[in-house]
Amino acid sequence: MAYDSSKLTASIKETEEWLSRELSGVRTGRATPTLLDSVRPEIYGSRTPIAQIASVGVEDARTIRIAPWDKTVIKAIEKAIIDADLGVGTAVDDQGLRVTFPELTTERRTLLTKLTGEKLEAARVTLRGHRTEALKAIEATEKEGGMGKDEADRLKKEVQKHIDTGNETLEALAKKKEVEISQ
């Protein structure tokens, strides 16, 4: 019985997607609508993502424009953004609201870079856990007599290659975010 690496590959992909989502929530000086993905105002008795109740667009480098389809929910959206404590300013008008991103200070950039590093490390720890699970599965199959020592060693090297590739992808994501923060 050969070891199936598809579960490991799926786990690595899932970890990469998690890190990508987490880093998209780290605010830089540039306006990005993905920052508002985690904001869910209470509309008609349920928490709803902003993208489902309004059009969200980038007005300029530091401003996002939110135009709700139902103008009565503008105050609820504003309250949710303020409660989310994203470090942004809001301005309401008759058509919707603007979310403005203040210029980042050197101190804030340092803090955001540190946060990016922490998220990267959490993703690496997850990858190491996936590697450990895969290696245990290979060793268990080898002990049961399902494969020989040479086959087990080959599979262990293959698992390590998958993990190394995953780590490189995670590094690239973090490096991209750090460049974004420094601009």
C-alpha positions in Angstrom: 0.0 0.0 0.0 1.6 3.3 -1.1 1.3 6.5 0.8 -1.1 9.0 -0.7 0.3 12.5 -0.6 -2.8 14.3 -1.8 -4.0 14.9 1.8 -0.7 16.5 2.6 -0.8 18.6 -0.6 -4.4 19.8 0.3 -3.3 20.6 3.9 -0.4 22.7 2.6 -2.7 24.5 0.1 -5.1 25.2 3.0 -2.4 26.7 5.1 -1.2 28.9 2.2 -4.8 30.1 1.7 -5.1 30.8 5.5 -2.0 32.9 5.5 -3.1 34.8 2.5 -6.5 35.6 4.1 -4.8 36.6 7.4 -2.3 38.9 5.6 -5.0 40.5 3.5 -6.5 41.7 6.9 -3.2 43.4 7.8 -3.8 47.1 7.0 -1.2 48.9 5.0 -1.2 52.5 3.9 -3.0 51.6 0.7 -6.8 51.2 0.5 -7.8 47.6 -0.2 -11.4 46.4 0.0 -10.3 43.0 1.5 -9.6 44.9 4.8 -13.4 45.1 5.2 -14.0 41.4 4.7 -14.0 40.7 8.4 -16.4 43.6 9.1 -20.0 42.3 9.5 -22.6 44.9 10.4 -25.8 43.8 11.9 -28.4 44.3 9.2 -32.0 43.1 9.5 -31.1 40.9 12.5 -28.1 39.1 11.2 -24.4 39.8 10.7 -23.8 40.3 7.0 -20.5 40.9 5.1 -20.4 44.4 3.6 -19.8 43.1 0.1 -23.3 41.5 0.2 -25.1 44.7 1.1 -23.2 47.3 -0.8 -20.8 47.9 -3.6 -17.3 48.4 -2.3 -14.7 50.2 -4.5 -11.4 52.0 -4.3 -11.7 55.7 -4.8 -8.0 56.6 -4.6 -4.9 55.2 -3.0 -6.1 55.9 0.5 -9.9 55.9 0.2 -12.6 53.1 -0.1 -16.1 54.1 -1.2 -19.0 52.0 0.2 -22.4 52.5 -1.5 -25.1 50.4 0.2 -28.0 49.3 -2.0 -30.4 50.2 0.9 -29.4 53.7 2.2 -31.0 53.0 5.6 -28.1 50.7 6.6 -25.4 53.3 6.2 -25.3 54.0 10.0 -25.0 50.3 10.8 -22.1 49.9 8.4 -20.4 52.9 9.9 -20.8 51.5 13.4 -19.5 48.1 12.4 -16.4 49.7 10.8 -15.7 51.8 13.9 -16.3 48.8 16.2 -13.9 46.7 14.2 -11.1 49.2 15.2 -9.2 49.0 12.0 -7.5 52.3 12.5 -9.4 54.0 9.6 -11.6 57.0 9.4 -15.2 57.1 8.1 -17.2 59.9 6.6 -20.9 59.5 5.8 -22.7 61.3 3.0 -26.1 60.9 1.4 -24.8 58.2 -1.1 -22.9 56.0 1.3 -19.6 56.3 3.2 -15.9 56.8 2.6 -13.3 54.9 4.5 -10.0 56.7 4.6 -6.7 55.2 5.5 -4.3 57.5 7.4 -0.6 57.6 6.4 1.3 54.9 8.3 3.9 56.0 10.8 7.3 54.3 11.1 6.2 52.8 14.4 3.0 51.4 12.9 5.0 49.9 9.9 7.3 48.2 12.4 4.4 46.8 14.3 2.7 45.5 11.1 5.9 43.9 9.9 6.2 42.1 13.3 2.5 41.0 13.0 3.2 39.6 9.5 6.1 37.7 10.9 4.0 36.2 13.7 1.3 35.1 11.2 4.1 33.6 9.0 5.4 31.7 12.0 1.9 30.4 12.9 1.6 29.1 9.3 5.0 27.4 9.5 4.1 25.7 12.7 1.0 24.3 11.0 3.1 23.0 8.1 5.4 21.3 10.6 2.4 19.6 12.1 1.3 18.4 8.7 4.8 17.1 8.1 4.7 15.2 11.4 1.4 13.6 10.6 2.6 12.5 7.2 5.8 11.0 8.5 3.9 9.1 11.2 1.5 7.7 8.6 4.5 6.6 6.5 6.2 5.0 9.5 3.0 3.2 10.6 2.6 1.8 7.1 6.2 0.7 7.1 5.8 -1.0 10.5 2.7 -2.9 9.3 4.8 -4.3 6.5 3.0 -2.3 3.8 6.2 -0.9 2.4 10.0 -1.4 2.6 12.5 0.8 4.2 13.7 2.2 0.9 10.2 3.1 -0.2 9.6 4.8 3.2 12.8 6.8 3.0 11.8 7.9 -0.5 8.4 9.0 0.6 9.8 10.9 3.6 12.1 12.8 1.3 9.1 13.5 -1.0 7.1 14.8 2.0 10.0 17.1 2.9 10.0 18.5 -0.6 6.3 19.3 -0.4 6.9 21.0 2.9 9.9 23.0 1.6 7.8 24.2 -1.4 5.0 25.2 0.9 7.4 27.1 3.1 8.8 28.9 0.1 5.3 30.0 -0.9 4.5 31.2 2.7 7.8 33.2 2.6 6.9 34.8 -0.7 3.5 35.8 0.7 5.0 37.3 3.8 7.7 39.1 1.8 5.1 40.6 -0.6 3.2 41.9 2.4 6.3 43.4 4.0 7.1 45.2 0.8 3.5 46.5 0.7 3.8 47.7 4.3 7.1 49.5 3.7 5.7 51.6 0.8 
